[in-house]
Amino acid sequence: MKRELMHGARWASQQQARLDVFRWISFYNLRRRHSTLGYLSPIQFEQQTAASRRITLAA
């Protein structure tokens, strides 16, 4: 976050800074692809894992 969002950034208000940090955290946790998850976003990984669990339980 420090390198991708904050380095050299200036915000007009504390509220704007908080909003930008919230947006970045949401992006990082929900949509950004992670190498440890096979370059899937956390949501894609969870959906894939849940689907494979359902198949395993059904068998």
PDB file of N, CA, C and O in Angstrom:
ATOM      1  N   MET A   1       0.829  -1.178   0.000  1.00  0.00           N
ATOM      2  CA  MET A   1       0.000   0.000   0.000  1.00  0.00           C
ATOM      3  C   MET A   1       0.880   1.251   0.000  1.00  0.00           C
ATOM      4  O   MET A   1       0.592   2.226  -0.693  1.00  0.00           O
ATOM      5  N   LYS A   2       1.926   1.208   0.765  1.00  0.00           N
ATOM      6  CA  LYS A   2       2.801   2.375   0.836  1.00  0.00           C
ATOM      7  C   LYS A   2       3.359   2.722  -0.545  1.00  0.00           C
ATOM      8  O   LYS A   2       3.377   3.890  -0.934  1.00  0.00           O
ATOM      9  N   ARG A   3       3.809   1.718  -1.277  1.00  0.00           N
ATOM     10  CA  ARG A   3       4.407   1.957  -2.584  1.00  0.00           C
ATOM     11  C   ARG A   3       3.344   2.248  -3.644  1.00  0.00           C
ATOM     12  O   ARG A   3       3.542   3.125  -4.485  1.00  0.00           O
ATOM     13  N   GLU A   4       2.228   1.532  -3.616  1.00  0.00           N
ATOM     14  CA  GLU A   4       1.227   1.649  -4.668  1.00  0.00           C
ATOM     15  C   GLU A   4       0.276   2.830  -4.493  1.00  0.00           C
ATOM     16  O   GLU A   4      -0.237   3.349  -5.484  1.00  0.00           O
ATOM     17  N   LEU A   5       0.032   3.262  -3.281  1.00  0.00           N
ATOM     18  CA  LEU A   5      -0.956   4.315  -3.054  1.00  0.00           C
ATOM     19  C   LEU A   5      -0.350   5.569  -2.431  1.00  0.00           C
ATOM     20  O   LEU A   5      -0.625   6.680  -2.886  1.00  0.00           O
ATOM     21  N   MET A   6       0.443   5.407  -1.429  1.00  0.00           N
ATOM     22  CA  MET A   6       0.812   6.537  -0.596  1.00  0.00           C
ATOM     23  C   MET A   6       2.083   7.270  -1.000  1.00  0.00           C
ATOM     24  O   MET A   6       2.242   8.442  -0.660  1.00  0.00           O
ATOM     25  N   HIS A   7       2.986   6.618  -1.711  1.00  0.00           N
ATOM     26  CA  HIS A   7       4.271   7.244  -2.029  1.00  0.00           C
ATOM     27  C   HIS A   7       4.069   8.542  -2.809  1.00  0.00           C
ATOM     28  O   HIS A   7       3.634   8.519  -3.960  1.00  0.00           O
ATOM     29  N   GLY A   8       4.379   9.648  -2.191  1.00  0.00           N
ATOM     30  CA  GLY A   8       4.283  10.955  -2.826  1.00  0.00           C
ATOM     31  C   GLY A   8       2.875  11.521  -2.944  1.00  0.00           C
ATOM     32  O   GLY A   8       2.679  12.581  -3.539  1.00  0.00           O
ATOM     33  N   ALA A   9       1.902  10.827  -2.386  1.00  0.00           N
ATOM     34  CA  ALA A   9       0.510  11.284  -2.512  1.00  0.00           C
ATOM     35  C   ALA A   9       0.198  12.387  -1.511  1.00  0.00           C
ATOM     36  O   ALA A   9       0.753  12.428  -0.413  1.00  0.00           O
ATOM     37  N   ARG A  10      -0.692  13.270  -1.911  1.00  0.00           N
ATOM     38  CA  ARG A  10      -1.195  14.315  -1.021  1.00  0.00           C
ATOM     39  C   ARG A  10      -2.701  14.369  -1.205  1.00  0.00           C
ATOM     40  O   ARG A  10      -3.213  14.302  -2.323  1.00  0.00           O
ATOM     41  N   TRP A  11      -3.384  14.488  -0.105  1.00  0.00           N
ATOM     42  CA  TRP A  11      -4.837  14.526  -0.141  1.00  0.00           C
ATOM     43  C   TRP A  11      -5.324  15.872   0.371  1.00  0.00           C
ATOM     44  O   TRP A  11      -4.673  16.518   1.192  1.00  0.00           O
ATOM     45  N   ALA A  12      -6.474  16.277  -0.127  1.00  0.00           N
ATOM     46  CA  ALA A  12      -7.046  17.562   0.257  1.00  0.00           C
ATOM     47  C   ALA A  12      -7.588  17.527   1.683  1.00  0.00           C
ATOM     48  O   ALA A  12      -7.643  18.555   2.358  1.00  0.00           O
ATOM     49  N   SER A  13      -7.987  16.338   2.136  1.00  0.00           N
ATOM     50  CA  SER A  13      -8.549  16.228   3.488  1.00  0.00           C
ATOM     51  C   SER A  13      -8.282  14.839   4.040  1.00  0.00           C
ATOM     52  O   SER A  13      -7.930  13.918   3.303  1.00  0.00           O
ATOM     53  N   GLN A  14      -8.451  14.703   5.329  1.00  0.00           N
ATOM     54  CA  GLN A  14      -8.301  13.415   5.979  1.00  0.00           C
ATOM     55  C   GLN A  14      -9.380  12.455   5.470  1.00  0.00           C
ATOM     56  O   GLN A  14      -9.126  11.261   5.308  1.00  0.00           O
ATOM     57  N   GLN A  15     -10.554  12.968   5.224  1.00  0.00           N
ATOM     58  CA  GLN A  15     -11.650  12.147   4.711  1.00  0.00           C
ATOM     59  C   GLN A  15     -11.294  11.565   3.342  1.00  0.00           C
ATOM     60  O   GLN A  15     -11.565  10.393   3.084  1.00  0.00           O
ATOM     61  N   GLN A  16     -10.698  12.362   2.471  1.00  0.00           N
ATOM     62  CA  GLN A  16     -10.292  11.869   1.153  1.00  0.00           C
ATOM     63  C   GLN A  16      -9.206  10.809   1.287  1.00  0.00           C
ATOM     64  O   GLN A  16      -9.221   9.813   0.564  1.00  0.00           O
ATOM     65  N   ALA A  17      -8.278  11.009   2.190  1.00  0.00           N
ATOM     66  CA  ALA A  17      -7.223  10.012   2.419  1.00  0.00           C
ATOM     67  C   ALA A  17      -7.820   8.705   2.905  1.00  0.00           C
ATOM     68  O   ALA A  17      -7.440   7.636   2.426  1.00  0.00           O
ATOM     69  N   ARG A  18      -8.747   8.773   3.846  1.00  0.00           N
ATOM     70  CA  ARG A  18      -9.399   7.564   4.356  1.00  0.00           C
ATOM     71  C   ARG A  18     -10.153   6.835   3.247  1.00  0.00           C
ATOM     72  O   ARG A  18     -10.107   5.607   3.168  1.00  0.00           O
ATOM     73  N   LEU A  19     -10.839   7.577   2.402  1.00  0.00           N
ATOM     74  CA  LEU A  19     -11.589   6.980   1.305  1.00  0.00           C
ATOM     75  C   LEU A  19     -10.647   6.272   0.328  1.00  0.00           C
ATOM     76  O   LEU A  19     -10.931   5.156  -0.107  1.00  0.00           O
ATOM     77  N   ASP A  20      -9.545   6.904  -0.011  1.00  0.00           N
ATOM     78  CA  ASP A  20      -8.579   6.280  -0.919  1.00  0.00           C
ATOM     79  C   ASP A  20      -7.968   5.020  -0.313  1.00  0.00           C
ATOM     80  O   ASP A  20      -7.781   4.026  -1.015  1.00  0.00           O
ATOM     81  N   VAL A  21      -7.656   5.049   0.981  1.00  0.00           N
ATOM     82  CA  VAL A  21      -7.114   3.869   1.651  1.00  0.00           C
ATOM     83  C   VAL A  21      -8.152   2.758   1.667  1.00  0.00           C
ATOM     84  O   VAL A  21      -7.816   1.602   1.409  1.00  0.00           O
ATOM     85  N   PHE A  22      -9.401   3.082   1.965  1.00  0.00           N
ATOM     86  CA  PHE A  22     -10.476   2.083   1.960  1.00  0.00           C
ATOM     87  C   PHE A  22     -10.615   1.454   0.580  1.00  0.00           C
ATOM     88  O   PHE A  22     -10.743   0.236   0.461  1.00  0.00           O
ATOM     89  N   ARG A  23     -10.589   2.272  -0.452  1.00  0.00           N
ATOM     90  CA  ARG A  23     -10.702   1.758  -1.824  1.00  0.00           C
ATOM     91  C   ARG A  23      -9.540   0.831  -2.161  1.00  0.00           C
ATOM     92  O   ARG A  23      -9.736  -0.216  -2.778  1.00  0.00           O
ATOM     93  N   TRP A  24      -8.330   1.216  -1.757  1.00  0.00           N
ATOM     94  CA  TRP A  24      -7.159   0.398  -2.048  1.00  0.00           C
ATOM     95  C   TRP A  24      -7.252  -0.945  -1.320  1.00  0.00           C
ATOM     96  O   TRP A  24      -6.970  -1.989  -1.909  1.00  0.00           O
ATOM     97  N   ILE A  25      -7.639  -0.922  -0.059  1.00  0.00           N
ATOM     98  CA  ILE A  25      -7.769  -2.162   0.706  1.00  0.00           C
ATOM     99  C   ILE A  25      -8.852  -3.052   0.095  1.00  0.00           C
ATOM    100  O   ILE A  25      -8.675  -4.267   0.003  1.00  0.00           O
ATOM    101  N   SER A  26      -9.951  -2.465  -0.314  1.00  0.00           N
ATOM    102  CA  SER A  26     -11.011  -3.243  -0.959  1.00  0.00           C
ATOM    103  C   SER A  26     -10.502  -3.883  -2.246  1.00  0.00           C
ATOM    104  O   SER A  26     -10.756  -5.061  -2.496  1.00  0.00           O
ATOM    105  N   PHE A  27      -9.793  -3.121  -3.054  1.00  0.00           N
ATOM    106  CA  PHE A  27      -9.216  -3.648  -4.288  1.00  0.00           C
ATOM    107  C   PHE A  27      -8.240  -4.778  -3.980  1.00  0.00           C
ATOM    108  O   PHE A  27      -8.288  -5.834  -4.610  1.00  0.00           O
ATOM    109  N   TYR A  28      -7.362  -4.555  -3.020  1.00  0.00           N
ATOM    110  CA  TYR A  28      -6.335  -5.552  -2.691  1.00  0.00           C
ATOM    111  C   TYR A  28      -6.974  -6.846  -2.204  1.00  0.00           C
ATOM    112  O   TYR A  28      -6.567  -7.933  -2.613  1.00  0.00           O
ATOM    113  N   ASN A  29      -7.951  -6.737  -1.350  1.00  0.00           N
ATOM    114  CA  ASN A  29      -8.561  -7.929  -0.761  1.00  0.00           C
ATOM    115  C   ASN A  29      -9.564  -8.627  -1.661  1.00  0.00           C
ATOM    116  O   ASN A  29      -9.770  -9.834  -1.528  1.00  0.00           O
ATOM    117  N   LEU A  30     -10.190  -7.903  -2.571  1.00  0.00           N
ATOM    118  CA  LEU A  30     -11.268  -8.494  -3.348  1.00  0.00           C
ATOM    119  C   LEU A  30     -10.926  -8.769  -4.807  1.00  0.00           C
ATOM    120  O   LEU A  30     -11.388  -9.765  -5.366  1.00  0.00           O
ATOM    121  N   ARG A  31     -10.140  -7.923  -5.426  1.00  0.00           N
ATOM    122  CA  ARG A  31      -9.955  -8.054  -6.871  1.00  0.00           C
ATOM    123  C   ARG A  31      -8.523  -8.273  -7.315  1.00  0.00           C
ATOM    124  O   ARG A  31      -8.300  -8.850  -8.380  1.00  0.00           O
ATOM    125  N   ARG A  32      -7.548  -7.835  -6.542  1.00  0.00           N
ATOM    126  CA  ARG A  32      -6.151  -7.945  -6.971  1.00  0.00           C
ATOM    127  C   ARG A  32      -5.726  -9.403  -7.017  1.00  0.00           C
ATOM    128  O   ARG A  32      -6.006 -10.167  -6.093  1.00  0.00           O
ATOM    129  N   ARG A  33      -5.057  -9.783  -8.082  1.00  0.00           N
ATOM    130  CA  ARG A  33      -4.587 -11.160  -8.214  1.00  0.00           C
ATOM    131  C   ARG A  33      -3.371 -11.372  -7.319  1.00  0.00           C
ATOM    132  O   ARG A  33      -2.487 -10.519  -7.239  1.00  0.00           O
ATOM    133  N   HIS A  34      -3.340 -12.517  -6.652  1.00  0.00           N
ATOM    134  CA  HIS A  34      -2.257 -12.844  -5.725  1.00  0.00           C
ATOM    135  C   HIS A  34      -1.488 -14.049  -6.255  1.00  0.00           C
ATOM    136  O   HIS A  34      -2.086 -15.056  -6.634  1.00  0.00           O
ATOM    137  N   SER A  35      -0.175 -13.944  -6.279  1.00  0.00           N
ATOM    138  CA  SER A  35       0.641 -15.041  -6.796  1.00  0.00           C
ATOM    139  C   SER A  35       0.478 -16.299  -5.952  1.00  0.00           C
ATOM    140  O   SER A  35       0.520 -17.403  -6.494  1.00  0.00           O
ATOM    141  N   THR A  36       0.296 -16.166  -4.658  1.00  0.00           N
ATOM    142  CA  THR A  36       0.141 -17.342  -3.800  1.00  0.00           C
ATOM    143  C   THR A  36      -1.186 -18.046  -4.015  1.00  0.00           C
ATOM    144  O   THR A  36      -1.361 -19.178  -3.562  1.00  0.00           O
ATOM    145  N   LEU A  37      -2.112 -17.410  -4.689  1.00  0.00           N
ATOM    146  CA  LEU A  37      -3.407 -18.028  -4.986  1.00  0.00           C
ATOM    147  C   LEU A  37      -3.488 -18.468  -6.448  1.00  0.00           C
ATOM    148  O   LEU A  37      -4.577 -18.651  -6.992  1.00  0.00           O
ATOM    149  N   GLY A  38      -2.330 -18.633  -7.071  1.00  0.00           N
ATOM    150  CA  GLY A  38      -2.323 -19.033  -8.475  1.00  0.00           C
ATOM    151  C   GLY A  38      -2.761 -17.913  -9.397  1.00  0.00           C
ATOM    152  O   GLY A  38      -3.363 -18.158 -10.443  1.00  0.00           O
ATOM    153  N   TYR A  39      -2.460 -16.691  -9.008  1.00  0.00           N
ATOM    154  CA  TYR A  39      -2.819 -15.489  -9.770  1.00  0.00           C
ATOM    155  C   TYR A  39      -4.327 -15.342  -9.954  1.00  0.00           C
ATOM    156  O   TYR A  39      -4.802 -14.891 -10.996  1.00  0.00           O
ATOM    157  N   LEU A  40      -5.058 -15.730  -8.926  1.00  0.00           N
ATOM    158  CA  LEU A  40      -6.498 -15.491  -8.868  1.00  0.00           C
ATOM    159  C   LEU A  40      -6.748 -14.403  -7.842  1.00  0.00           C
ATOM    160  O   LEU A  40      -5.949 -14.203  -6.927  1.00  0.00           O
ATOM    161  N   SER A  41      -7.847 -13.711  -7.998  1.00  0.00           N
ATOM    162  CA  SER A  41      -8.244 -12.774  -6.949  1.00  0.00           C
ATOM    163  C   SER A  41      -8.772 -13.600  -5.783  1.00  0.00           C
ATOM    164  O   SER A  41      -9.172 -14.746  -5.988  1.00  0.00           O
ATOM    165  N   PRO A  42      -8.788 -13.062  -4.577  1.00  0.00           N
ATOM    166  CA  PRO A  42      -9.313 -13.817  -3.448  1.00  0.00           C
ATOM    167  C   PRO A  42     -10.746 -14.309  -3.670  1.00  0.00           C
ATOM    168  O   PRO A  42     -11.091 -15.413  -3.251  1.00  0.00           O
ATOM    169  N   ILE A  43     -11.575 -13.505  -4.322  1.00  0.00           N
ATOM    170  CA  ILE A  43     -12.950 -13.931  -4.580  1.00  0.00           C
ATOM    171  C   ILE A  43     -12.969 -15.119  -5.537  1.00  0.00           C
ATOM    172  O   ILE A  43     -13.690 -16.089  -5.307  1.00  0.00           O
ATOM    173  N   GLN A  44     -12.182 -15.048  -6.605  1.00  0.00           N
ATOM    174  CA  GLN A  44     -12.119 -16.165  -7.554  1.00  0.00           C
ATOM    175  C   GLN A  44     -11.610 -17.424  -6.864  1.00  0.00           C
ATOM    176  O   GLN A  44     -12.135 -18.515  -7.089  1.00  0.00           O
ATOM    177  N   PHE A  45     -10.588 -17.277  -6.023  1.00  0.00           N
ATOM    178  CA  PHE A  45     -10.029 -18.418  -5.304  1.00  0.00           C
ATOM    179  C   PHE A  45     -11.071 -19.048  -4.391  1.00  0.00           C
ATOM    180  O   PHE A  45     -11.215 -20.271  -4.362  1.00  0.00           O
ATOM    181  N   GLU A  46     -11.799 -18.221  -3.646  1.00  0.00           N
ATOM    182  CA  GLU A  46     -12.838 -18.742  -2.753  1.00  0.00           C
ATOM    183  C   GLU A  46     -13.934 -19.456  -3.531  1.00  0.00           C
ATOM    184  O   GLU A  46     -14.404 -20.514  -3.110  1.00  0.00           O
ATOM    185  N   GLN A  47     -14.343 -18.892  -4.657  1.00  0.00           N
ATOM    186  CA  GLN A  47     -15.384 -19.528  -5.471  1.00  0.00           C
ATOM    187  C   GLN A  47     -14.901 -20.872  -6.005  1.00  0.00           C
ATOM    188  O   GLN A  47     -15.647 -21.851  -5.997  1.00  0.00           O
ATOM    189  N   GLN A  48     -13.670 -20.918  -6.460  1.00  0.00           N
ATOM    190  CA  GLN A  48     -13.101 -22.151  -6.986  1.00  0.00           C
ATOM    191  C   GLN A  48     -12.979 -23.198  -5.873  1.00  0.00           C
ATOM    192  O   GLN A  48     -13.301 -24.367  -6.080  1.00  0.00           O
ATOM    193  N   THR A  49     -12.522 -22.782  -4.713  1.00  0.00           N
ATOM    194  CA  THR A  49     -12.367 -23.691  -3.587  1.00  0.00           C
ATOM    195  C   THR A  49     -13.724 -24.210  -3.126  1.00  0.00           C
ATOM    196  O   THR A  49     -13.870 -25.399  -2.840  1.00  0.00           O
ATOM    197  N   ALA A  50     -14.707 -23.332  -3.054  1.00  0.00           N
ATOM    198  CA  ALA A  50     -16.045 -23.742  -2.623  1.00  0.00           C
ATOM    199  C   ALA A  50     -16.645 -24.728  -3.623  1.00  0.00           C
ATOM    200  O   ALA A  50     -17.286 -25.699  -3.221  1.00  0.00           O
ATOM    201  N   ALA A  51     -16.444 -24.492  -4.913  1.00  0.00           N
ATOM    202  CA  ALA A  51     -16.973 -25.383  -5.938  1.00  0.00           C
ATOM    203  C   ALA A  51     -16.318 -26.757  -5.845  1.00  0.00           C
ATOM    204  O   ALA A  51     -16.992 -27.778  -5.979  1.00  0.00           O
ATOM    205  N   SER A  52     -15.010 -26.786  -5.618  1.00  0.00           N
ATOM    206  CA  SER A  52     -14.330 -28.082  -5.524  1.00  0.00           C
ATOM    207  C   SER A  52     -14.739 -28.824  -4.255  1.00  0.00           C
ATOM    208  O   SER A  52     -14.782 -30.054  -4.250  1.00  0.00           O
ATOM    209  N   ARG A  53     -15.041 -28.092  -3.175  1.00  0.00           N
ATOM    210  CA  ARG A  53     -15.518 -28.736  -1.948  1.00  0.00           C
ATOM    211  C   ARG A  53     -16.890 -29.357  -2.165  1.00  0.00           C
ATOM    212  O   ARG A  53     -17.161 -30.451  -1.670  1.00  0.00           O
ATOM    213  N   ARG A  54     -17.759 -28.671  -2.901  1.00  0.00           N
ATOM    214  CA  ARG A  54     -19.087 -29.204  -3.180  1.00  0.00           C
ATOM    215  C   ARG A  54     -18.994 -30.481  -4.010  1.00  0.00           C
ATOM    216  O   ARG A  54     -19.734 -31.435  -3.768  1.00  0.00           O
ATOM    217  N   ILE A  55     -18.101 -30.502  -4.974  1.00  0.00           N
ATOM    218  CA  ILE A  55     -17.917 -31.691  -5.813  1.00  0.00           C
ATOM    219  C   ILE A  55     -17.397 -32.845  -4.966  1.00  0.00           C
ATOM    220  O   ILE A  55     -17.871 -33.972  -5.104  1.00  0.00           O
ATOM    221  N   THR A  56     -16.430 -32.578  -4.093  1.00  0.00           N
ATOM    222  CA  THR A  56     -15.866 -33.607  -3.243  1.00  0.00           C
ATOM    223  C   THR A  56     -16.914 -34.155  -2.266  1.00  0.00           C
ATOM    224  O   THR A  56     -16.989 -35.364  -2.047  1.00  0.00           O
ATOM    225  N   LEU A  57     -17.704 -33.280  -1.694  1.00  0.00           N
ATOM    226  CA  LEU A  57     -18.729 -33.709  -0.745  1.00  0.00           C
ATOM    227  C   LEU A  57     -19.826 -34.512  -1.449  1.00  0.00           C
ATOM    228  O   LEU A  57     -20.397 -35.428  -0.857  1.00  0.00           O
ATOM    229  N   ALA A  58     -20.119 -34.182  -2.684  1.00  0.00           N
ATOM    230  CA  ALA A  58     -21.172 -34.869  -3.415  1.00  0.00           C
ATOM    231  C   ALA A  58     -20.731 -36.273  -3.848  1.00  0.00           C
ATOM    232  O   ALA A  58     -21.569 -37.151  -4.057  1.00  0.00           O
ATOM    233  N   ALA A  59     -19.446 -36.477  -3.977  1.00  0.00           N
ATOM    234  CA  ALA A  59     -18.943 -37.772  -4.460  1.00  0.00           C
ATOM    235  C   ALA A  59     -18.917 -38.829  -3.417  1.00  0.00           C
ATOM    236  O   ALA A  59     -18.516 -39.959  -3.694  1.00  0.00           O
TER     237      ALA A  59
END
